């Protein structure tokens, strides 16, 4: 099928038009341009910018986290690559302080590994998650690499490989004090990774925080879940898997293209996106620059998508959404049976959004039915009232409603290096190891 090639041809054809639209938008809006003084110049600039943003190519955004403020003190933050595999980078956001007490505080903070979803968007979608966590934790994150940028000779990437990658990252950071937060899709492979490590007798993380994921997608199935079950696996392989064109580093690799995933995102609620773009145009015409900038920030992230390796995508459809192998106790990873009941020394917190239309109510909470080896006192569940899927890890509800309970749970199940390093929370301030 030539769909991917046609998409790349369309991008190349649109490029000059988007450059022209961007230039015209600037000329009709720049204060020093004579065109900006013409009648209806603001409408012209707004129309051209809208055309530019509809047609432009959206590259991967940057995290852009350069500092974090906690208790009135600002700490510089540096993004570092700690480990790299062909399909993923392990990043750390390292905080710095030039004050002795600040250095001690930062050193004693518990480490957290945020496992970002490999489901179409880049890990930068969790920017707000990372920025908030940095107030009280050492933060690592999985930064998945766009499959179209991975040379074909790097080999395949399966769901089993995903699990192995998480295991490797946990070992590299060190499980003794580590807390793992998985958001959406990775709740399944993260639970598998920790289950396998526990069954082998390896050290496991201090806690698992699972947010809005399809542990058991048979619970309250959503439109997303139904789509995966209404078609046989061969339909997905024949209709959604395409070959990366010759103009990209991953040429010849089989992928589920990001642009198809993006079309699926838009198709779930097209009226809302049309209305959003019309509002953006109106904001530009009225000079409401704050709302216009908020629109740009959202769609810069939302429209930036990545390709997924075909093997991994098809494995996920089959294992998670069609055959439900994890909750049925039938999932084997590289020949080892995944048994969440083997987990005993890791606390478990599950989080769901009351209005989540991607992972339905009960799908994440189902982890408690599987993790029977974890004592009841080390397990908890939170349903975030009024929160949709994105609200449980980004935005006001995440910061004000969800994060305080995540921070408290992590603190309660952390091992402090010494009793002198413990600090009690005050209001919404820091909560140290407890």
ZALO-511413 format. One record per residue (C-alpha): x negated, y negated, z. Coordinates in steps of 0.1 Angstrom, whole numbers, plus 2048, in hexadecimal, padded with zeros to 3 digits. Each point is the difference from the previous one (the first is absolute). Layout:
BEGIN
> px py pz
> X Y Z
...
This chain:
BEGIN
> px py pz
> 800 800 800
> 7F4 7DD 7F7
> 813 7EC 81A
> 7E1 7F6 814
> 7EE 7F6 7E0
> 81F 7EB 7F6
> 800 7F0 822
> 7DC 7F6 7FC
> 807 7F2 7DD
> 81D 7EC 80E
> 7E9 7F2 81B
> 7E6 7F6 7E6
> 81B 7F0 7EB
> 80E 7EC 81D
> 7DF 7F4 80D
> 7FD 7E2 7E9
> 824 7F6 807
> 7FA 801 826
> 7E0 7EC 7FC
> 813 7E6 7EC
> 81D 7FF 818
> 7E8 7FB 81E
> 7EE 7E4 7EE
> 821 7EF 7F8
> 80C 804 823
> 7E1 7EE 80D
> 802 7E5 7E6
> 824 7F7 808
> 7FA 800 826
> 7DD 7F3 805
> 801 7DD 810
> 7E5 7F3 7E9
> 810 80D 7E0
> 814 7E7 7EA
> 818 81D 7F8
> 80B 801 824
> 810 7DE 7FD
> 816 80A 7E3
> 826 805 805
> 808 823 80D
> 7DB 808 804
> 807 812 821
> 819 816 7EF
> 7E8 808 7E4
> 7E4 808 819
> 818 816 814
> 80B 813 7E0
> 7DC 805 7F5
> 7F5 80D 822
> 81D 818 801
> 7F7 80D 7DE
> 7DC 803 80B
> 808 814 81F
> 818 817 7EE
> 7E6 809 7E6
> 7DF 7FF 812
> 7EC 81E 80B
> 7FF 803 826
> 7DE 80B 80D
> 7FA 810 822
> 803 7E5 81A
> 7E6 7FA 81B
> 806 806 825
> 7F3 7DD 807
> 7FD 805 825
> 7E3 7EA 80B
> 809 7FA 825
> 818 80A 81B
> 80C 7EA 81D
> 807 811 822
> 808 7EE 821
> 7F4 7DF 7F0
> 7DF 80E 7F5
> 7F7 804 7DC
> 7EB 81E 7F5
> 7F0 801 7DD
> 809 820 7ED
> 7EB 810 7E5
> 80D 81B 7E9
> 7E8 81D 7FC
> 800 820 7EC
> 7F7 81D 817
> 804 81E 7EA
> 80A 807 7DC
> 80E 81D 7ED
> 809 7FF 7DB
> 824 7F9 808
> 7FE 7EC 821
> 7EC 7E7 814
> 800 800 826
> 7FF 7DB 80A
> 7FA 7F1 822
> 809 7DD 80A
> 7E5 7F7 819
> 805 7E4 818
> 7E4 7EB 80E
> 7FB 7EA 81E
> 7E3 7EA 80D
> 80C 802 824
> 7F6 81C 817
> 822 806 80F
> 80F 800 7DD
> 7E7 819 7F4
> 808 817 81D
> 826 7FD 7F9
> 7FC 808 7DB
> 7E9 81E 808
> 819 80F 818
> 81E 7FD 7E8
> 80D 822 7F4
> 7F9 808 7DB
> 81E 804 7E9
> 800 811 7DE
> 81D 7F2 7EA
> 808 819 7E5
> 80F 7EC 7E3
> 819 811 7E8
> 7F4 80C 7DE
> 822 7FA 7F0
> 7FC 7E4 7E6
> 7F5 7E1 814
> 7DD 7F8 80C
> 7F6 802 825
> 802 7DA 801
> 825 804 805
> 7F7 807 824
> 7ED 7DF 804
> 818 7F4 81C
> 7FC 822 811
> 7DB 7FD 801
> 7FF 7DB 80A
> 817 807 81D
> 7EE 81F 80C
> 7DF 7ED 800
> 80A 7EC 81E
> 7FC 81F 816
> 7EE 81B 7EC
> 7E3 80A 7EA
> 811 805 7DF
> 7F8 818 7E4
> 816 805 7E1
> 801 818 7E2
> 7FD 7EB 7E0
> 80B 818 7E4
> 7F0 7FB 7DE
> 815 7FB 7E0
> 7FE 822 7EE
> 7FC 7EF 7DE
> 7DF 7F2 80D
> 7F2 822 80B
> 7EC 812 7E4
> 80F 821 7F5
> 7E0 813 809
> 806 7F7 825
> 819 81D 7FF
> 824 804 80B
> 810 7F2 820
> 81B 815 810
> 815 7FE 820
> 7E8 818 80F
> 7E4 7E8 7F8
> 813 7E4 810
> 803 815 821
> 7DB 808 7FE
> 7F7 7DB 7FB
> 813 7F6 820
> 7EF 81C 813
> 7DE 7F3 7F4
> 808 7DC 80A
> 80C 80A 822
> 7DF 814 806
> 7EB 7E3 7F3
> 810 7E6 817
> 802 819 81D
> 820 80F 80D
> 7F8 7FB 825
> 80E 7DD 804
> 811 7FD 7DE
> 825 7F8 7FA
> 80F 806 7DE
> 81D 7EC 7F1
> 80F 80D 7E0
> 819 7EB 7ED
> 81A 811 7EA
> 7F3 81B 7E8
> 7E0 809 813
> 813 80B 81F
> 802 823 7EF
> 7DB 805 7F7
> 7F5 7EF 821
> 815 818 815
> 7F2 81D 7EB
> 7DC 7F4 805
> 803 7FD 826
> 813 821 802
> 7E4 812 7ED
> 7E5 7F0 816
> 813 80A 81F
> 805 824 7F4
> 7DA 803 7FA
> 7F8 7F3 823
> 7F2 7DF 7F4
> 805 7E0 813
> 81F 7ED 7F5
> 809 7DB 803
> 80D 7F1 820
> 822 7F8 7F0
> 813 801 7E0
> 818 7E3 7F7
> 816 80A 7E2
> 814 7E5 7EF
> 81D 805 7E8
> 7F4 820 7F0
> 810 81F 7F0
> 7F6 81A 819
> 821 811 7F8
> 811 7F0 7E3
> 81E 816 804
> 80B 7E9 81C
> 816 7E3 7F4
> 7F4 802 7DC
> 7FC 7DF 7EE
> 801 7F7 7DB
> 7DB 806 7FE
> 804 823 80F
> 81D 808 7E9
> 7EC 7F6 7E1
> 7E5 81A 809
> 81A 81C 805
> 817 7FA 7E2
> 7E5 809 7E6
> 7EA 81F 7FE
> 7DA 7FC 804
> 7FA 805 7DB
> 815 7E2 7F9
> 7E9 7EA 814
> 7E2 80F 7F0
> 80D 7FB 7DC
> 810 7DE 805
> 7EB 7ED 81A
> 7DD 80D 7FB
> 7EB 7EE 7E7
> 7DC 7FE 7F4
> 7EA 7E2 808
> 7F7 7ED 7E0
> 7DD 7FE 7F2
> 7FB 7DB 80B
> 7FF 809 825
> 7E5 812 815
> 818 81D 808
> 806 807 7DB
> 80E 823 7FA
> 80C 804 825
> 824 80B 806
> 812 7E7 816
> 822 7F4 80C
> 7FC 7DC 7F3
> 805 7E3 818
> 815 7EE 7E6
> 81A 81C 800
> 801 7FF 826
> 804 7DA 7FF
> 81E 804 7E8
> 80F 818 819
> 7FC 7E6 81C
> 811 7E6 7EB
> 81C 817 7F5
> 80A 807 824
> 80C 7DC 804
> 7FD 7ED 7DF
> 819 7E5 80A
> 7EB 7F6 81E
> 7E1 7FB 7EA
> 812 7EC 7E6
> 80F 7EA 81B
> 7DE 7FC 810
> 7F0 7F4 7DF
> 81C 7E8 7FA
> 7FC 7F2 823
> 7DB 7FC 7F9
> 807 7EC 7E1
> 819 7EA 813
> 7E7 7FB 81D
> 7E6 7F4 7E7
> 818 7E8 7F0
> 80B 7F2 822
> 7DC 7FE 80C
> 805 819 81C
> 7DC 80B 800
> 801 815 820
> 81B 817 7F3
> 7EF 802 7DE
> 7DF 80A 810
> 811 81B 815
> 80F 80E 7DF
> 7DD 800 7F1
> 7F1 812 81E
> 81B 81B 801
> 7FF 808 7DA
> 7DA 7FE 7FE
> 801 81E 818
> 820 811 7F3
> 7F6 7FF 7DC
> 7DD 80D 805
> 802 826 7FC
> 7E8 81D 7FC
> 801 821 7ED
> 802 820 815
> 7EE 820 7F6
> 819 818 7EF
> 7F6 81E 816
> 806 7ED 820
> 821 7F1 7F4
> 80F 821 7F4
> 7F4 811 820
> 812 7E6 815
> 820 803 7ED
> 800 826 803
> 7F3 804 824
> 810 7E3 811
> 821 7F9 7ED
> 80A 820 7EE
> 7F4 81D 815
> 7FC 7EF 822
> 7E3 817 809
> 7F5 7ED 81F
> 820 801 814
> 806 824 7F5
> 7DE 80B 80C
> 7F6 80D 7DE
> 7E5 7E6 7F6
> 7DD 80D 7FA
> 7E3 7E8 7FA
> 7E2 811 7F0
> 80D 821 80D
> 806 7F4 824
> 824 7FE 80D
> 80A 7DE 80D
> 80D 805 824
> 808 7DF 812
> 807 814 820
> 7DB 805 803
> 7FB 7DB 809
> 7FE 7FD 826
> 7E8 7E4 808
> 80E 7E4 7EA
> 81D 7EA 80A
> 81C 7F9 7E6
> 814 7E1 7F9
> 819 800 7E3
> 80F 7DF 7F3
> 81D 7FC 7E9
> 812 7E1 7F2
> 826 7FE 807
> 806 7F5 7DC
> 7E4 814 7EF
> 80D 809 7DD
> 7E0 813 7F6
> 7FA 818 81E
> 822 807 80F
> 809 802 825
> 7F1 820 810
> 7E6 807 7E5
> 7E3 7F3 815
> 80F 80A 821
> 800 824 7F4
> 7DB 801 809
> 80B 805 824
> 811 821 7F7
> 7E0 80C 7F1
> 7E7 7F4 819
> 80C 816 81D
> 7DE 804 80F
> 7FE 7DB 80A
> 80E 7FB 823
> 821 7ED 801
> 7F0 7E4 814
> 7E8 7F9 7E4
> 81A 7FC 7E5
> 816 7E2 7F8
> 817 7F2 7E5
> 80A 7DD 7F5
> 81B 7F6 7E9
> 7FB 7DB 7F6
> 821 7EF 800
> 808 7EC 7E1
> 7DF 80B 7EF
> 7FE 80E 7DD
> 7E3 815 7F3
> 7E7 7E3 7FD
> 80C 7F0 820
> 7F1 81B 816
> 7DD 7F8 7F5
> 801 7DC 7F3
> 810 7DF 809
> 811 7F2 81E
> 811 820 80C
> 7DF 813 7FE
> 7ED 7E5 814
> 81B 7F9 81A
> 814 820 803
> 7EA 81E 7F5
> 7DC 7F6 806
> 804 7FA 826
> 80C 823 804
> 7E5 80E 7EA
> 7E6 7ED 814
> 80E 80D 821
> 801 824 7F3
> 7DC 7FF 7F4
> 7F4 7F0 820
> 812 81A 815
> 7F0 81C 7EE
> 7DD 7F2 7FD
> 7E2 80A 815
> 7EF 7E1 80E
> 7D9 802 803
> 803 7F3 823
> 81A 7F3 818
> 7F0 7DD 7FF
> 808 7FE 7DB
> 825 803 806
> 816 7E1 7FC
> 825 7FD 805
> 817 7F0 7E6
> 80E 7DD 805
> 81E 7F7 7EB
> 7F7 807 7DC
> 7DB 7FE 807
> 7E6 81C 7FE
> 806 822 810
> 7DF 811 807
> 7F9 825 806
> 818 80E 81A
